[in-house]
Amino acid sequence: MHSCRVLVTRKIPGSGLFRLQEFCEVTILNEPPSYKELLNMVPGYNGLLTMLSDKITSEIIDAAGPDLRIISNYAVGFDNIDVEYATENSIIVAHTPDVLTDSTADLAWALLMATARRLIEGDQLTRTEKWKAWSPTFMLGLDVHHKTLGIVGLGRIGLAVAKRALAFDMKVLYFSRTRKYEIESKFGIEYRTLDDLLRESDFISLHVPLTPETEGMIGAKQLQMMKSTAILINTARGRVVDEDALIHALKESQIRGAGLDVYREEPTHNRELLKLPNVVLTPHLGSATIETRIKMADLAINNLINGLTHQYDRVKIVNPSVLKKLKK
Ligand code: DGY
């Protein structure tokens, strides 16, 4: 007889699930549950292994009931979870930082290159046999090397993107809530206020978590500050950008283009956005490599098992203040 019950809201890669099954009674869902389905399903579980697309509200936490001890999110971001309410209810919230840093930075870089050098347009043109002849003025993009990259949010992923930029001989600027003097001198990157960064950068890449402070931080005013040749890259969270303002800026050529992996609503059905020629759009693929998704699975499962066995120092905890409420 297992002493715990865990709900995993989607099949995750790797062999970690077998480990979890040895330890707990595990229910794994094959399809993404609707909010209502999740609400009906959660009562009685001790642990939830959730995806960033599962909204874990106070209502879901209440429905789960007093036996719920840990929510292990299969993502580094945790804006899908009411962390404050979880903490009030003595529930650990865990996430998967570090293991996805480089893959997400690679994807941001791929979007930046694809947008600047018009890779997707070029691919479509070649496939549809619309490429008539080589020409000196045909499908010109923008140089990336020796340009200025502005990083908004110099956390783990922001720094990994900055390192990639240095290999392209770029000048790197950053804006962050706190100055990171050591990183500035180690990597030769420069701090700017957000407004100055927006004015000076050729490429702007967003790497802030979604919080009440960052929601809509790139709106009409900020887009107007950018160069008309600027390219905006967003692999963070869609709602950091005012999507309507971005569409307006792209339509009016206020900026040159955007590379987006994240959207206001996911999956996006924003027709206005989908028909724009000067955007490259990917379906939230930041961490989507075979290797990284397996590492995320292992980490999310370790978080769950360690949380349920009171080994809290081995859990990547989002809400450490909850530990004061937990007794061994
Ligand atoms: C995360 O883990 O928060 C990323 O958005 C996944 O791609």
py3Dmol code that shows the C-alpha trace and the ligand (Angstrom):
import py3Dmol

protein = """\
ATOM      1  CA  MET A   1       0.000   0.000   0.000  1.00  0.00           C
ATOM      2  CA  HIS A   2       1.369   3.390  -0.959  1.00  0.00           C
ATOM      3  CA  SER A   3       1.182   6.116   1.621  1.00  0.00           C
ATOM      4  CA  CYS A   4       0.711   8.973  -0.812  1.00  0.00           C
ATOM      5  CA  ARG A   5      -1.318   9.914  -3.865  1.00  0.00           C
ATOM      6  CA  VAL A   6      -0.004  12.119  -6.636  1.00  0.00           C
ATOM      7  CA  LEU A   7      -1.693  13.577  -9.711  1.00  0.00           C
ATOM      8  CA  VAL A   8       0.518  14.234 -12.755  1.00  0.00           C
ATOM      9  CA  THR A   9      -1.432  16.376 -15.184  1.00  0.00           C
ATOM     10  CA  ARG A  10       0.407  15.183 -18.327  1.00  0.00           C
ATOM     11  CA  LYS A  11       2.707  12.353 -19.342  1.00  0.00           C
ATOM     12  CA  ILE A  12       6.259  13.620 -18.938  1.00  0.00           C
ATOM     13  CA  PRO A  13       9.359  12.185 -20.634  1.00  0.00           C
ATOM     14  CA  GLY A  14      12.084   9.999 -19.161  1.00  0.00           C
ATOM     15  CA  SER A  15      11.960   7.213 -16.619  1.00  0.00           C
ATOM     16  CA  GLY A  16      11.277   9.421 -13.584  1.00  0.00           C
ATOM     17  CA  LEU A  17       7.600   8.503 -13.527  1.00  0.00           C
ATOM     18  CA  PHE A  18       8.515   4.871 -12.732  1.00  0.00           C
ATOM     19  CA  ARG A  19      10.471   6.123  -9.732  1.00  0.00           C
ATOM     20  CA  LEU A  20       7.452   8.110  -8.613  1.00  0.00           C
ATOM     21  CA  GLN A  21       5.184   5.089  -9.111  1.00  0.00           C
ATOM     22  CA  GLU A  22       7.363   3.002  -6.781  1.00  0.00           C
ATOM     23  CA  PHE A  23       6.924   5.624  -4.128  1.00  0.00           C
ATOM     24  CA  CYS A  24       3.327   6.776  -4.550  1.00  0.00           C
ATOM     25  CA  GLU A  25       0.018   5.935  -6.123  1.00  0.00           C
ATOM     26  CA  VAL A  26       0.201   8.000  -9.306  1.00  0.00           C
ATOM     27  CA  THR A  27      -2.535   9.151 -11.655  1.00  0.00           C
ATOM     28  CA  ILE A  28      -1.252  10.420 -15.008  1.00  0.00           C
ATOM     29  CA  LEU A  29      -3.546  12.303 -17.367  1.00  0.00           C
ATOM     30  CA  ASN A  30      -3.263  11.712 -21.097  1.00  0.00           C
ATOM     31  CA  GLU A  31      -4.967  14.915 -22.170  1.00  0.00           C
ATOM     32  CA  PRO A  32      -4.686  18.459 -20.779  1.00  0.00           C
ATOM     33  CA  PRO A  33      -7.514  18.773 -18.268  1.00  0.00           C
ATOM     34  CA  SER A  34      -9.921  21.686 -18.539  1.00  0.00           C
ATOM     35  CA  TYR A  35     -10.109  23.907 -15.459  1.00  0.00           C
ATOM     36  CA  LYS A  36     -13.382  22.232 -14.462  1.00  0.00           C
ATOM     37  CA  GLU A  37     -11.978  18.742 -14.911  1.00  0.00           C
ATOM     38  CA  LEU A  38      -8.989  19.627 -12.750  1.00  0.00           C
ATOM     39  CA  LEU A  39     -11.273  21.074 -10.102  1.00  0.00           C
ATOM     40  CA  ASN A  40     -13.263  17.820  -9.951  1.00  0.00           C
ATOM     41  CA  MET A  41     -10.168  15.663 -10.026  1.00  0.00           C
ATOM     42  CA  VAL A  42      -7.903  17.164  -7.348  1.00  0.00           C
ATOM     43  CA  PRO A  43      -9.608  16.192  -4.064  1.00  0.00           C
ATOM     44  CA  GLY A  44      -7.547  13.880  -1.904  1.00  0.00           C
ATOM     45  CA  TYR A  45      -4.134  14.147  -3.576  1.00  0.00           C
ATOM     46  CA  ASN A  46      -0.995  14.819  -1.511  1.00  0.00           C
ATOM     47  CA  GLY A  47       0.988  16.093  -4.447  1.00  0.00           C
ATOM     48  CA  LEU A  48       0.281  17.670  -7.816  1.00  0.00           C
ATOM     49  CA  LEU A  49       2.748  17.699 -10.692  1.00  0.00           C
ATOM     50  CA  THR A  50       1.434  20.517 -12.834  1.00  0.00           C
ATOM     51  CA  MET A  51       2.177  22.136 -16.197  1.00  0.00           C
ATOM     52  CA  LEU A  52       2.418  25.874 -16.848  1.00  0.00           C
ATOM     53  CA  SER A  53      -0.909  25.641 -18.660  1.00  0.00           C
ATOM     54  CA  ASP A  54      -2.734  24.368 -15.537  1.00  0.00           C
ATOM     55  CA  LYS A  55      -4.241  27.238 -13.569  1.00  0.00           C
ATOM     56  CA  ILE A  56      -3.791  26.377  -9.907  1.00  0.00           C
ATOM     57  CA  THR A  57      -6.071  28.905  -8.275  1.00  0.00           C
ATOM     58  CA  SER A  58      -7.207  29.230  -4.658  1.00  0.00           C
ATOM     59  CA  GLU A  59     -10.363  27.387  -5.755  1.00  0.00           C
ATOM     60  CA  ILE A  60      -8.317  24.393  -6.979  1.00  0.00           C
ATOM     61  CA  ILE A  61      -6.234  24.439  -3.785  1.00  0.00           C
ATOM     62  CA  ASP A  62      -9.408  24.475  -1.680  1.00  0.00           C
ATOM     63  CA  ALA A  63     -10.876  21.663  -3.769  1.00  0.00           C
ATOM     64  CA  ALA A  64      -7.716  19.576  -3.260  1.00  0.00           C
ATOM     65  CA  GLY A  65      -8.318  19.749   0.475  1.00  0.00           C
ATOM     66  CA  PRO A  66      -6.117  19.479   3.561  1.00  0.00           C
ATOM     67  CA  ASP A  67      -4.040  16.525   2.360  1.00  0.00           C
ATOM     68  CA  LEU A  68      -2.323  18.525  -0.391  1.00  0.00           C
ATOM     69  CA  ARG A  69       1.300  19.150   0.623  1.00  0.00           C
ATOM     70  CA  ILE A  70       3.194  20.051  -2.537  1.00  0.00           C
ATOM     71  CA  ILE A  71       2.591  21.473  -6.005  1.00  0.00           C
ATOM     72  CA  SER A  72       5.545  20.693  -8.245  1.00  0.00           C
ATOM     73  CA  ASN A  73       5.402  22.787 -11.406  1.00  0.00           C
ATOM     74  CA  TYR A  74       7.008  21.405 -14.565  1.00  0.00           C
ATOM     75  CA  ALA A  75       8.411  24.836 -15.504  1.00  0.00           C
ATOM     76  CA  VAL A  76      10.687  27.491 -14.095  1.00  0.00           C
ATOM     77  CA  GLY A  77       7.861  30.073 -14.253  1.00  0.00           C
ATOM     78  CA  PHE A  78       5.083  29.684 -11.691  1.00  0.00           C
ATOM     79  CA  ASP A  79       2.670  32.483 -12.581  1.00  0.00           C
ATOM     80  CA  ASN A  80       0.022  29.783 -13.169  1.00  0.00           C
ATOM     81  CA  ILE A  81      -0.086  29.073  -9.425  1.00  0.00           C
ATOM     82  CA  ASP A  82      -1.567  31.167  -6.627  1.00  0.00           C
ATOM     83  CA  VAL A  83       1.639  30.891  -4.589  1.00  0.00           C
ATOM     84  CA  GLU A  84       0.425  33.212  -1.847  1.00  0.00           C
ATOM     85  CA  TYR A  85      -2.638  31.088  -1.224  1.00  0.00           C
ATOM     86  CA  ALA A  86      -0.577  27.898  -1.341  1.00  0.00           C
ATOM     87  CA  THR A  87       1.778  29.369   1.289  1.00  0.00           C
ATOM     88  CA  GLU A  88      -1.140  30.404   3.520  1.00  0.00           C
ATOM     89  CA  ASN A  89      -2.287  26.798   3.328  1.00  0.00           C
ATOM     90  CA  SER A  90       1.157  25.346   4.168  1.00  0.00           C
ATOM     91  CA  ILE A  91       1.638  23.932   0.688  1.00  0.00           C
ATOM     92  CA  ILE A  92       5.099  23.863  -0.884  1.00  0.00           C
ATOM     93  CA  VAL A  93       5.364  25.179  -4.432  1.00  0.00           C
ATOM     94  CA  ALA A  94       8.354  23.875  -6.378  1.00  0.00           C
ATOM     95  CA  HIS A  95       9.698  24.547  -9.881  1.00  0.00           C
ATOM     96  CA  THR A  96      12.448  23.509 -12.329  1.00  0.00           C
ATOM     97  CA  PRO A  97      15.084  26.260 -12.571  1.00  0.00           C
ATOM     98  CA  ASP A  98      18.632  25.855 -13.985  1.00  0.00           C
ATOM     99  CA  VAL A  99      18.022  22.759 -16.109  1.00  0.00           C
ATOM    100  CA  LEU A 100      16.236  24.754 -18.814  1.00  0.00           C
ATOM    101  CA  THR A 101      18.369  27.902 -18.796  1.00  0.00           C
ATOM    102  CA  ASP A 102      20.519  27.157 -21.834  1.00  0.00           C
ATOM    103  CA  SER A 103      17.761  25.607 -23.942  1.00  0.00           C
ATOM    104  CA  THR A 104      15.556  28.638 -23.394  1.00  0.00           C
ATOM    105  CA  ALA A 105      18.440  30.994 -24.170  1.00  0.00           C
ATOM    106  CA  ASP A 106      19.124  29.003 -27.363  1.00  0.00           C
ATOM    107  CA  LEU A 107      15.493  29.404 -28.410  1.00  0.00           C
ATOM    108  CA  ALA A 108      15.611  33.165 -27.750  1.00  0.00           C
ATOM    109  CA  TRP A 109      18.737  33.294 -29.869  1.00  0.00           C
ATOM    110  CA  ALA A 110      17.147  31.209 -32.629  1.00  0.00           C
ATOM    111  CA  LEU A 111      14.171  33.595 -32.710  1.00  0.00           C
ATOM    112  CA  LEU A 112      16.476  36.600 -32.807  1.00  0.00           C
ATOM    113  CA  MET A 113      18.464  35.176 -35.724  1.00  0.00           C
ATOM    114  CA  ALA A 114      15.371  33.947 -37.556  1.00  0.00           C
ATOM    115  CA  THR A 115      13.682  37.346 -37.279  1.00  0.00           C
ATOM    116  CA  ALA A 116      16.762  39.392 -38.209  1.00  0.00           C
ATOM    117  CA  ARG A 117      17.706  37.169 -41.158  1.00  0.00           C
ATOM    118  CA  ARG A 118      14.132  36.362 -42.280  1.00  0.00           C
ATOM    119  CA  LEU A 119      14.653  32.597 -42.097  1.00  0.00           C
ATOM    120  CA  ILE A 120      10.996  31.583 -42.030  1.00  0.00           C
ATOM    121  CA  GLU A 121      10.041  33.826 -44.960  1.00  0.00           C
ATOM    122  CA  GLY A 122      13.048  32.492 -46.875  1.00  0.00           C
ATOM    123  CA  ASP A 123      12.113  28.891 -46.131  1.00  0.00           C
ATOM    124  CA  GLN A 124       8.521  29.426 -47.289  1.00  0.00           C
ATOM    125  CA  LEU A 125       9.633  31.197 -50.443  1.00  0.00           C
ATOM    126  CA  THR A 126      12.086  28.435 -51.325  1.00  0.00           C
ATOM    127  CA  ARG A 127       9.580  25.626 -50.658  1.00  0.00           C
ATOM    128  CA  THR A 128       6.867  27.261 -52.728  1.00  0.00           C
ATOM    129  CA  GLU A 129       9.321  27.768 -55.615  1.00  0.00           C
ATOM    130  CA  LYS A 130       8.826  31.518 -55.574  1.00  0.00           C
ATOM    131  CA  TRP A 131      12.570  32.121 -55.518  1.00  0.00           C
ATOM    132  CA  LYS A 132      13.270  33.392 -59.007  1.00  0.00           C
ATOM    133  CA  ALA A 133      16.880  34.553 -58.950  1.00  0.00           C
ATOM    134  CA  TRP A 134      19.706  35.644 -56.692  1.00  0.00           C
ATOM    135  CA  SER A 135      19.713  39.424 -56.467  1.00  0.00           C
ATOM    136  CA  PRO A 136      21.742  42.009 -54.516  1.00  0.00           C
ATOM    137  CA  THR A 137      18.562  43.444 -53.048  1.00  0.00           C
ATOM    138  CA  PHE A 138      16.608  40.228 -52.542  1.00  0.00           C
ATOM    139  CA  MET A 139      15.248  39.441 -49.012  1.00  0.00           C
ATOM    140  CA  LEU A 140      17.670  41.575 -47.082  1.00  0.00           C
ATOM    141  CA  GLY A 141      17.698  41.175 -43.352  1.00  0.00           C
ATOM    142  CA  LEU A 142      19.662  42.892 -40.619  1.00  0.00           C
ATOM    143  CA  ASP A 143      23.086  42.163 -39.208  1.00  0.00           C
ATOM    144  CA  VAL A 144      23.153  40.769 -35.703  1.00  0.00           C
ATOM    145  CA  HIS A 145      26.892  40.876 -35.057  1.00  0.00           C
ATOM    146  CA  HIS A 146      28.348  44.124 -33.701  1.00  0.00           C
ATOM    147  CA  LYS A 147      24.868  45.443 -32.870  1.00  0.00           C
ATOM    148  CA  THR A 148      23.440  46.290 -29.447  1.00  0.00           C
ATOM    149  CA  LEU A 149      21.357  43.784 -27.507  1.00  0.00           C
ATOM    150  CA  GLY A 150      19.220  44.947 -24.578  1.00  0.00           C
ATOM    151  CA  ILE A 151      18.348  42.276 -22.022  1.00  0.00           C
ATOM    152  CA  VAL A 152      15.359  43.011 -19.819  1.00  0.00           C
ATOM    153  CA  GLY A 153      15.759  40.889 -16.691  1.00  0.00           C
ATOM    154  CA  LEU A 154      19.263  39.581 -16.019  1.00  0.00           C
ATOM    155  CA  GLY A 155      18.411  36.336 -14.261  1.00  0.00           C
ATOM    156  CA  ARG A 156      19.731  32.936 -15.278  1.00  0.00           C
ATOM    157  CA  ILE A 157      18.221  32.941 -18.771  1.00  0.00           C
ATOM    158  CA  GLY A 158      18.936  36.633 -19.426  1.00  0.00           C
ATOM    159  CA  LEU A 159      22.599  36.075 -18.600  1.00  0.00           C
ATOM    160  CA  ALA A 160      22.774  32.989 -20.818  1.00  0.00           C
ATOM    161  CA  VAL A 161      21.418  35.083 -23.714  1.00  0.00           C
ATOM    162  CA  ALA A 162      23.983  37.810 -22.939  1.00  0.00           C
ATOM    163  CA  LYS A 163      26.803  35.243 -23.165  1.00  0.00           C
ATOM    164  CA  ARG A 164      25.597  34.167 -26.600  1.00  0.00           C
ATOM    165  CA  ALA A 165      25.532  37.802 -27.724  1.00  0.00           C
ATOM    166  CA  LEU A 166      29.143  38.344 -26.660  1.00  0.00           C
ATOM    167  CA  ALA A 167      30.210  35.619 -29.085  1.00  0.00           C
ATOM    168  CA  PHE A 168      28.594  37.734 -31.822  1.00  0.00           C
ATOM    169  CA  ASP A 169      30.696  40.757 -30.792  1.00  0.00           C
ATOM    170  CA  MET A 170      27.571  42.569 -29.642  1.00  0.00           C
ATOM    171  CA  LYS A 171      27.394  45.359 -27.123  1.00  0.00           C
ATOM    172  CA  VAL A 172      25.164  44.069 -24.330  1.00  0.00           C
ATOM    173  CA  LEU A 173      22.995  46.317 -22.162  1.00  0.00           C
ATOM    174  CA  TYR A 174      20.730  45.108 -19.402  1.00  0.00           C
ATOM    175  CA  PHE A 175      17.947  46.371 -17.196  1.00  0.00           C
ATOM    176  CA  SER A 176      17.184  44.600 -13.961  1.00  0.00           C
ATOM    177  CA  ARG A 177      15.521  45.509 -10.650  1.00  0.00           C
ATOM    178  CA  THR A 178      18.904  45.294  -8.988  1.00  0.00           C
ATOM    179  CA  ARG A 179      22.297  46.141 -10.481  1.00  0.00           C
ATOM    180  CA  LYS A 180      24.654  43.222 -10.873  1.00  0.00           C
ATOM    181  CA  TYR A 181      28.067  44.851 -10.590  1.00  0.00           C
ATOM    182  CA  GLU A 182      30.012  41.590 -10.570  1.00  0.00           C
ATOM    183  CA  ILE A 183      28.387  40.392 -13.768  1.00  0.00           C
ATOM    184  CA  GLU A 184      28.906  43.806 -15.374  1.00  0.00           C
ATOM    185  CA  SER A 185      32.647  43.686 -14.801  1.00  0.00           C
ATOM    186  CA  LYS A 186      33.040  39.959 -15.485  1.00  0.00           C
ATOM    187  CA  PHE A 187      31.257  40.049 -18.862  1.00  0.00           C
ATOM    188  CA  GLY A 188      31.678  43.676 -19.870  1.00  0.00           C
ATOM    189  CA  ILE A 189      27.959  44.348 -20.032  1.00  0.00           C
ATOM    190  CA  GLU A 190      26.349  47.673 -19.115  1.00  0.00           C
ATOM    191  CA  TYR A 191      23.365  48.632 -16.974  1.00  0.00           C
ATOM    192  CA  ARG A 192      20.739  51.011 -18.381  1.00  0.00           C
ATOM    193  CA  THR A 193      17.396  52.250 -17.159  1.00  0.00           C
ATOM    194  CA  LEU A 194      14.586  50.544 -19.052  1.00  0.00           C
ATOM    195  CA  ASP A 195      13.895  53.670 -21.119  1.00  0.00           C
ATOM    196  CA  ASP A 196      17.549  54.096 -22.106  1.00  0.00           C
ATOM    197  CA  LEU A 197      17.857  50.415 -22.952  1.00  0.00           C
ATOM    198  CA  LEU A 198      14.792  50.627 -25.208  1.00  0.00           C
ATOM    199  CA  ARG A 199      16.178  53.699 -26.993  1.00  0.00           C
ATOM    200  CA  GLU A 200      19.692  52.317 -27.528  1.00  0.00           C
ATOM    201  CA  SER A 201      19.126  48.652 -28.403  1.00  0.00           C
ATOM    202  CA  ASP A 202      18.869  47.064 -31.845  1.00  0.00           C
ATOM    203  CA  PHE A 203      17.484  43.873 -30.318  1.00  0.00           C
ATOM    204  CA  ILE A 204      15.548  43.633 -27.067  1.00  0.00           C
ATOM    205  CA  SER A 205      15.072  40.276 -25.366  1.00  0.00           C
ATOM    206  CA  LEU A 206      12.687  39.862 -22.426  1.00  0.00           C
ATOM    207  CA  HIS A 207      13.603  37.612 -19.499  1.00  0.00           C
ATOM    208  CA  VAL A 208      11.473  38.743 -16.564  1.00  0.00           C
ATOM    209  CA  PRO A 209       8.957  36.554 -14.744  1.00  0.00           C
ATOM    210  CA  LEU A 210       5.287  37.499 -15.035  1.00  0.00           C
ATOM    211  CA  THR A 211       4.301  39.379 -11.875  1.00  0.00           C
ATOM    212  CA  PRO A 212       1.888  42.262 -11.196  1.00  0.00           C
ATOM    213  CA  GLU A 213       4.913  44.602 -11.695  1.00  0.00           C
ATOM    214  CA  THR A 214       6.002  43.155 -15.049  1.00  0.00           C
ATOM    215  CA  GLU A 215       2.563  42.606 -16.593  1.00  0.00           C
ATOM    216  CA  GLY A 216       2.332  44.949 -19.602  1.00  0.00           C
ATOM    217  CA  MET A 217       5.768  46.471 -18.913  1.00  0.00           C
ATOM    218  CA  ILE A 218       6.298  46.694 -22.677  1.00  0.00           C
ATOM    219  CA  GLY A 219       3.333  48.776 -23.840  1.00  0.00           C
ATOM    220  CA  ALA A 220       2.666  51.488 -26.425  1.00  0.00           C
ATOM    221  CA  LYS A 221       4.930  54.003 -24.681  1.00  0.00           C
ATOM    222  CA  GLN A 222       7.858  51.605 -24.478  1.00  0.00           C
ATOM    223  CA  LEU A 223       7.418  50.457 -28.088  1.00  0.00           C
ATOM    224  CA  GLN A 224       7.503  54.083 -29.220  1.00  0.00           C
ATOM    225  CA  MET A 225      10.876  54.512 -27.529  1.00  0.00           C
ATOM    226  CA  MET A 226      12.443  51.697 -29.575  1.00  0.00           C
ATOM    227  CA  LYS A 227      14.341  52.260 -32.823  1.00  0.00           C
ATOM    228  CA  SER A 228      12.321  51.800 -36.007  1.00  0.00           C
ATOM    229  CA  THR A 229      14.800  49.018 -36.856  1.00  0.00           C
ATOM    230  CA  ALA A 230      14.450  47.297 -33.482  1.00  0.00           C
ATOM    231  CA  ILE A 231      13.471  43.650 -33.062  1.00  0.00           C
ATOM    232  CA  LEU A 232      11.690  42.482 -29.907  1.00  0.00           C
ATOM    233  CA  ILE A 233      12.166  38.911 -28.671  1.00  0.00           C
ATOM    234  CA  ASN A 234       9.873  37.426 -26.036  1.00  0.00           C
ATOM    235  CA  THR A 235      10.503  33.978 -24.574  1.00  0.00           C
ATOM    236  CA  ALA A 236       9.396  35.002 -21.056  1.00  0.00           C
ATOM    237  CA  ARG A 237       5.625  35.319 -20.703  1.00  0.00           C
ATOM    238  CA  GLY A 238       3.168  36.775 -23.199  1.00  0.00           C
ATOM    239  CA  ARG A 239       1.523  39.162 -20.798  1.00  0.00           C
ATOM    240  CA  VAL A 240       4.776  41.004 -20.118  1.00  0.00           C
ATOM    241  CA  VAL A 241       3.980  42.682 -23.450  1.00  0.00           C
ATOM    242  CA  ASP A 242       0.764  44.528 -24.321  1.00  0.00           C
ATOM    243  CA  GLU A 243      -0.025  42.353 -27.355  1.00  0.00           C
ATOM    244  CA  ASP A 244      -2.403  44.878 -28.958  1.00  0.00           C
ATOM    245  CA  ALA A 245       0.201  47.630 -28.657  1.00  0.00           C
ATOM    246  CA  LEU A 246       2.823  45.327 -30.178  1.00  0.00           C
ATOM    247  CA  ILE A 247       0.571  44.472 -33.128  1.00  0.00           C
ATOM    248  CA  HIS A 248      -0.041  48.190 -33.678  1.00  0.00           C
ATOM    249  CA  ALA A 249       3.709  48.940 -33.538  1.00  0.00           C
ATOM    250  CA  LEU A 250       4.469  46.146 -36.026  1.00  0.00           C
ATOM    251  CA  LYS A 251       1.704  47.208 -38.407  1.00  0.00           C
ATOM    252  CA  GLU A 252       2.806  50.829 -38.327  1.00  0.00           C
ATOM    253  CA  SER A 253       6.508  49.869 -38.707  1.00  0.00           C
ATOM    254  CA  GLN A 254       7.284  51.585 -35.411  1.00  0.00           C
ATOM    255  CA  ILE A 255       9.631  48.648 -34.907  1.00  0.00           C
ATOM    256  CA  ARG A 256      10.942  46.246 -37.522  1.00  0.00           C
ATOM    257  CA  GLY A 257       9.912  42.885 -36.158  1.00  0.00           C
ATOM    258  CA  ALA A 258       9.327  40.514 -33.293  1.00  0.00           C
ATOM    259  CA  GLY A 259      10.193  36.940 -32.432  1.00  0.00           C
ATOM    260  CA  LEU A 260       7.652  35.490 -30.039  1.00  0.00           C
ATOM    261  CA  ASP A 261       7.460  32.185 -28.182  1.00  0.00           C
ATOM    262  CA  VAL A 262       4.808  33.270 -25.666  1.00  0.00           C
ATOM    263  CA  TYR A 263       1.430  34.977 -25.960  1.00  0.00           C
ATOM    264  CA  ARG A 264      -1.358  36.681 -24.026  1.00  0.00           C
ATOM    265  CA  GLU A 265      -3.444  33.509 -24.423  1.00  0.00           C
ATOM    266  CA  GLU A 266      -1.896  30.140 -25.217  1.00  0.00           C
ATOM    267  CA  PRO A 267      -2.413  28.587 -27.673  1.00  0.00           C
ATOM    268  CA  THR A 268      -2.786  31.922 -29.444  1.00  0.00           C
ATOM    269  CA  HIS A 269      -5.601  32.489 -31.901  1.00  0.00           C
ATOM    270  CA  ASN A 270      -4.859  36.179 -32.290  1.00  0.00           C
ATOM    271  CA  ARG A 271      -5.595  36.584 -36.005  1.00  0.00           C
ATOM    272  CA  GLU A 272      -4.133  40.094 -36.095  1.00  0.00           C
ATOM    273  CA  LEU A 273      -0.830  38.726 -34.863  1.00  0.00           C
ATOM    274  CA  LEU A 274      -0.878  35.582 -36.986  1.00  0.00           C
ATOM    275  CA  LYS A 275      -1.213  37.503 -40.232  1.00  0.00           C
ATOM    276  CA  LEU A 276       1.709  39.884 -39.648  1.00  0.00           C
ATOM    277  CA  PRO A 277       4.644  39.215 -41.991  1.00  0.00           C
ATOM    278  CA  ASN A 278       7.315  40.722 -39.742  1.00  0.00           C
ATOM    279  CA  VAL A 279       6.992  38.272 -36.846  1.00  0.00           C
ATOM    280  CA  VAL A 280       8.397  34.820 -36.220  1.00  0.00           C
ATOM    281  CA  LEU A 281       6.090  32.796 -33.991  1.00  0.00           C
ATOM    282  CA  THR A 282       6.835  29.591 -32.092  1.00  0.00           C
ATOM    283  CA  PRO A 283       4.447  27.661 -29.805  1.00  0.00           C
ATOM    284  CA  HIS A 284       6.074  28.116 -26.366  1.00  0.00           C
ATOM    285  CA  LEU A 285       9.101  25.953 -27.148  1.00  0.00           C
ATOM    286  CA  GLY A 286      11.595  27.610 -24.775  1.00  0.00           C
ATOM    287  CA  SER A 287      12.526  24.426 -22.924  1.00  0.00           C
ATOM    288  CA  ALA A 288      11.377  22.015 -25.625  1.00  0.00           C
ATOM    289  CA  THR A 289      14.388  19.794 -26.250  1.00  0.00           C
ATOM    290  CA  ILE A 290      14.507  16.078 -25.545  1.00  0.00           C
ATOM    291  CA  GLU A 291      17.380  16.469 -23.092  1.00  0.00           C
ATOM    292  CA  THR A 292      15.943  19.409 -21.189  1.00  0.00           C
ATOM    293  CA  ARG A 293      12.426  18.040 -20.870  1.00  0.00           C
ATOM    294  CA  ILE A 294      13.857  14.835 -19.353  1.00  0.00           C
ATOM    295  CA  LYS A 295      15.923  16.876 -16.885  1.00  0.00           C
ATOM    296  CA  MET A 296      12.832  18.917 -16.005  1.00  0.00           C
ATOM    297  CA  ALA A 297      10.877  15.688 -15.407  1.00  0.00           C
ATOM    298  CA  ASP A 298      13.585  14.337 -13.106  1.00  0.00           C
ATOM    299  CA  LEU A 299      13.751  17.582 -11.183  1.00  0.00           C
ATOM    300  CA  ALA A 300       9.971  17.932 -10.856  1.00  0.00           C
ATOM    301  CA  ILE A 301       9.741  14.338  -9.592  1.00  0.00           C
ATOM    302  CA  ASN A 302      12.646  14.824  -7.167  1.00  0.00           C
ATOM    303  CA  ASN A 303      10.902  17.923  -5.880  1.00  0.00           C
ATOM    304  CA  LEU A 304       7.721  15.932  -5.284  1.00  0.00           C
ATOM    305  CA  ILE A 305       9.370  12.974  -3.589  1.00  0.00           C
ATOM    306  CA  ASN A 306      11.659  15.135  -1.439  1.00  0.00           C
ATOM    307  CA  GLY A 307       8.770  17.400  -0.503  1.00  0.00           C
ATOM    308  CA  LEU A 308       6.584  14.468   0.509  1.00  0.00           C
ATOM    309  CA  THR A 309       9.440  12.940   2.550  1.00  0.00           C
ATOM    310  CA  HIS A 310      10.205  16.232   4.337  1.00  0.00           C
ATOM    311  CA  GLN A 311      13.636  16.630   2.713  1.00  0.00           C
ATOM    312  CA  TYR A 312      12.914  20.278   2.049  1.00  0.00           C
ATOM    313  CA  ASP A 313      16.517  21.324   1.457  1.00  0.00           C
ATOM    314  CA  ARG A 314      16.459  19.105  -1.643  1.00  0.00           C
ATOM    315  CA  VAL A 315      13.401  20.811  -3.140  1.00  0.00           C
ATOM    316  CA  LYS A 316      13.603  23.802  -5.519  1.00  0.00           C
ATOM    317  CA  ILE A 317      11.137  25.796  -3.472  1.00  0.00           C
ATOM    318  CA  VAL A 318       9.396  28.890  -4.790  1.00  0.00           C
ATOM    319  CA  ASN A 319       7.869  29.845  -1.425  1.00  0.00           C
ATOM    320  CA  PRO A 320      10.563  29.216   1.231  1.00  0.00           C
ATOM    321  CA  SER A 321       8.480  31.087   3.831  1.00  0.00           C
ATOM    322  CA  VAL A 322       6.188  28.042   3.893  1.00  0.00           C
ATOM    323  CA  LEU A 323       8.925  26.059   5.646  1.00  0.00           C
ATOM    324  CA  LYS A 324       8.328  27.950   8.886  1.00  0.00           C
ATOM    325  CA  LYS A 325       4.832  26.473   8.917  1.00  0.00           C
ATOM    326  CA  LEU A 326       5.902  22.910   8.245  1.00  0.00           C
ATOM    327  CA  LYS A 327       6.891  20.516  10.956  1.00  0.00           C
ATOM    328  CA  LYS A 328       9.001  17.456  10.261  1.00  0.00           C
TER     329      LYS A 328
END
"""
ligand_1 = """\
7
DGY
C 9.135 27.766 -18.173
O 9.588 26.708 -17.731
O 8.624 28.612 -17.443
C 9.257 27.979 -19.635
O 8.400 28.953 -20.077
C 9.080 26.681 -20.368
O 9.359 26.816 -21.711
"""
view = py3Dmol.view(width=600, height=400)
view.addModel(protein, "pdb")
view.setStyle({"model": 0}, {"cartoon": {"style": "trace"}})
view.addModel(ligand_1, "xyz")
view.setStyle({"model": 1}, {"stick": {}})
view.zoomTo()
view.show()
